[in-house]
Amino acid sequence: MRAYQLTAQSGIDALKAVDLPVPKPGRRQVLVKIAACSLNYRDLAIATGRYRAPTRAHVIPLSDGAGEVVETGQDVLRVKAGDRVMGCFFQRWTGGEPGPDTQGSALGGGIDGMLREYAVLEEDGVVKTPAHLTDIEAAALPCAALTAWHALVEHGRLAAGRTVLAQGTGGVSIFALQFARMMGAAVIAISSSDEKLARAKTLGADRGINYRDTPAWDAAAMEMTGGRGVDQVVEVGGPGTFARSLGAIRTGGKISLIGVLAGMADINPSLILAKRADVRGISVGSMQMFEAMNAAVSAHGLKPVIDRVFPFAEALEAYRHLQSAAHFGKIVITI
Ligand SMILES: NC(=O)c1ccc[n+]([C@@H]2O[C@H](COP(=O)([O-])OP(=O)(O)OC[C@H]3O[C@@H](n4cnc5c(N)ncnc54)[C@H](OP(=O)(O)O)[C@@H]3O)[C@@H](O)[C@H]2O)c1
């Protein structure tokens, strides 16, 4: 089968096309014929040697993929051949608290990922694809959408009428915007680009702030909420934006710590105390969270925002497009 392997964590060019045998599913495993994959910032961080968690040598990259079950191993009950499925980012996190084996079971990191024609996945490491989504659309969900869902629903306990601030217009943030709107919350989007902010407004963002023109976007968000502050920040900037996120939330507001896009800075814990902030680190999500999210995606007919689709042969171009940060929403590779 056709696949890509990351031969070194030295940059995008270390990604090489290879030919590998089709794997066989073992007990409680399934063989999935992958139709499409999507890229996440993590995949770029891994390729360029900037990812925090250990990565398997010569890993097949990408956590996100969707396709069809073509063979089941012994004792598989949850799915059958012919079912359309998506892989779970963590192959071993069914529900509840993550276990000691969860982190090592991350596709495209601790174990081989989805940039290949066929993958063996755990029976509890797949979820059924919502019927209204194409495989290209479904491939966008496993990491970015579930992370946004985990932040807003599990951590945020989001309710109609609340205000969410979403940072940027990449994969996680556009799903956060869509889910927040779906649940009746107001959204303030911040972006480096007026054009992207205009697109975010077409998806339902109520207000937009250009963080290049308005570096004190926390003060702007405070003003937009009549001096109260937002209820929750979906924090993808990390150390470089955290202090401003604390400035933007209301007293007792929530910050879901997700990403590290904005570089390093010292964090002053007294600001957390002063705001009585509820800060939680978010790590994608469990299979059960994924199923709960899919029920909402189906009920609302939600469609992911796909920026661009690349053919398998142009996988490196897809990575370069992600690196350019010109995208809005998700970048997909068809197999
Ligand atoms: N913890 C987890 O489980 C988890 C899961 C998924 C992702 N992540 C992390 O979350 C981050 C986003 O991932 P992604 O896949 O959504 O990335 P992505 O699609 O590459 O999104 C990047 C976008 O973030 C925005 N951005 C960059 N610097 C920013 C800043 N200083 N302030 C505000 N926005 C900024 C930019 O939007 P504009 O162009 O609009 O300015 C940029 O286009 C990454 O750090 C990733 O590793 C973590």
The ligand as an SDF file (V2000), in Angstrom:
LIG
                    3D

 48 52  0  0  0  0  0  0  0  0999 V2000
   -4.2250   20.2660   23.2770 N   0  0  0  0  0  0  0  0  0  0  0  0
   -4.7400   19.6230   22.2540 C   0  0  0  0  0  0  0  0  0  0  0  0
   -5.3040   18.5470   22.3960 O   0  0  0  0  0  0  0  0  0  0  0  0
   -4.6600   20.2410   20.9030 C   0  0  0  0  0  0  0  0  0  0  0  0
   -5.4920   19.7790   19.8650 C   0  0  0  0  0  0  0  0  0  0  0  0
   -5.4730   20.4490   18.6480 C   0  0  0  0  0  0  0  0  0  0  0  0
   -4.6040   21.5180   18.4730 C   0  0  0  0  0  0  0  0  0  0  0  0
   -3.7800   21.8990   19.4740 N   0  0  0  0  0  0  0  0  0  0  0  0
   -2.8930   23.0370   19.3480 C   0  0  0  0  0  0  0  0  0  0  0  0
   -3.7290   24.1760   19.1110 O   0  0  0  0  0  0  0  0  0  0  0  0
   -3.0690   25.0720   18.2400 C   0  0  0  0  0  0  0  0  0  0  0  0
   -3.9350   25.2930   17.0160 C   0  0  0  0  0  0  0  0  0  0  0  0
   -3.9960   24.1020   16.2670 O   0  0  0  0  0  0  0  0  0  0  0  0
   -4.6800   24.0880   14.8360 P   0  0  0  0  0  0  0  0  0  0  0  0
   -4.4500   22.7430   14.2480 O   0  0  0  0  0  0  0  0  0  0  0  0
   -6.0590   24.6440   14.9240 O   0  0  0  0  0  0  0  0  0  0  0  0
   -3.7250   25.1410   14.0960 O   0  0  0  0  0  0  0  0  0  0  0  0
   -3.8500   25.8530   12.7110 P   0  0  0  0  0  0  0  0  0  0  0  0
   -4.9980   25.3150   11.9240 O   0  0  0  0  0  0  0  0  0  0  0  0
   -2.5050   25.8410   12.0950 O   0  0  0  0  0  0  0  0  0  0  0  0
   -4.2230   27.3500   13.1170 O   0  0  0  0  0  0  0  0  0  0  0  0
   -3.2780   28.3480   13.1570 C   0  0  0  0  0  0  0  0  0  0  0  0
   -3.9760   29.6950   13.3180 C   0  0  0  0  0  0  0  0  0  0  0  0
   -3.8500   30.1670   14.6540 O   0  0  0  0  0  0  0  0  0  0  0  0
   -3.8850   31.5670   14.6660 C   0  0  0  0  0  0  0  0  0  0  0  0
   -2.8120   32.1440   15.4890 N   0  0  0  0  0  0  0  0  0  0  0  0
   -1.4850   32.0050   15.3590 C   0  0  0  0  0  0  0  0  0  0  0  0
   -0.8430   32.7760   16.2660 N   0  0  0  0  0  0  0  0  0  0  0  0
   -1.7920   33.4020   16.9720 C   0  0  0  0  0  0  0  0  0  0  0  0
   -1.7840   34.3730   18.0190 C   0  0  0  0  0  0  0  0  0  0  0  0
   -0.6450   34.8470   18.5150 N   0  0  0  0  0  0  0  0  0  0  0  0
   -2.9690   34.8040   18.5120 N   0  0  0  0  0  0  0  0  0  0  0  0
   -4.1380   34.3420   18.0110 C   0  0  0  0  0  0  0  0  0  0  0  0
   -4.2180   33.4470   16.9940 N   0  0  0  0  0  0  0  0  0  0  0  0
   -3.0610   32.9920   16.4890 C   0  0  0  0  0  0  0  0  0  0  0  0
   -3.7110   32.0220   13.2210 C   0  0  0  0  0  0  0  0  0  0  0  0
   -5.0120   32.4860   12.7840 O   0  0  0  0  0  0  0  0  0  0  0  0
   -5.1360   33.8380   11.9240 P   0  0  0  0  0  0  0  0  0  0  0  0
   -4.4390   33.5200   10.6210 O   0  0  0  0  0  0  0  0  0  0  0  0
   -6.6100   34.0250   11.7980 O   0  0  0  0  0  0  0  0  0  0  0  0
   -4.4770   34.9260   12.6940 O   0  0  0  0  0  0  0  0  0  0  0  0
   -3.2990   30.7560   12.5010 C   0  0  0  0  0  0  0  0  0  0  0  0
   -3.7630   30.7320   11.1600 O   0  0  0  0  0  0  0  0  0  0  0  0
   -1.6990   24.4470   17.9660 C   0  0  0  0  0  0  0  0  0  0  0  0
   -0.7440   24.9400   18.9050 O   0  0  0  0  0  0  0  0  0  0  0  0
   -1.9310   22.9720   18.1930 C   0  0  0  0  0  0  0  0  0  0  0  0
   -0.7670   22.2620   18.5200 O   0  0  0  0  0  0  0  0  0  0  0  0
   -3.7880   21.2660   20.6810 C   0  0  0  0  0  0  0  0  0  0  0  0
  1  2  1  0
  2  3  2  0
  2  4  1  0
  4  5  1  0
  4 48  2  0
  5  6  2  0
  6  7  1  0
  7  8  2  0
  8  9  1  0
  8 48  1  0
  9 10  1  0
  9 46  1  0
 10 11  1  0
 11 12  1  0
 11 44  1  0
 12 13  1  0
 13 14  1  0
 14 15  2  0
 14 16  1  0
 14 17  1  0
 17 18  1  0
 18 19  2  0
 18 20  1  0
 18 21  1  0
 21 22  1  0
 22 23  1  0
 23 24  1  0
 23 42  1  0
 24 25  1  0
 25 26  1  0
 25 36  1  0
 26 27  1  0
 26 35  1  0
 27 28  2  0
 28 29  1  0
 29 30  1  0
 29 35  2  0
 30 31  1  0
 30 32  2  0
 32 33  1  0
 33 34  2  0
 34 35  1  0
 36 37  1  0
 36 42  1  0
 37 38  1  0
 38 39  2  0
 38 40  1  0
 38 41  1  0
 42 43  1  0
 44 45  1  0
 44 46  1  0
 46 47  1  0
M  CHG  2   8   1  16  -1
M  END
$$$$
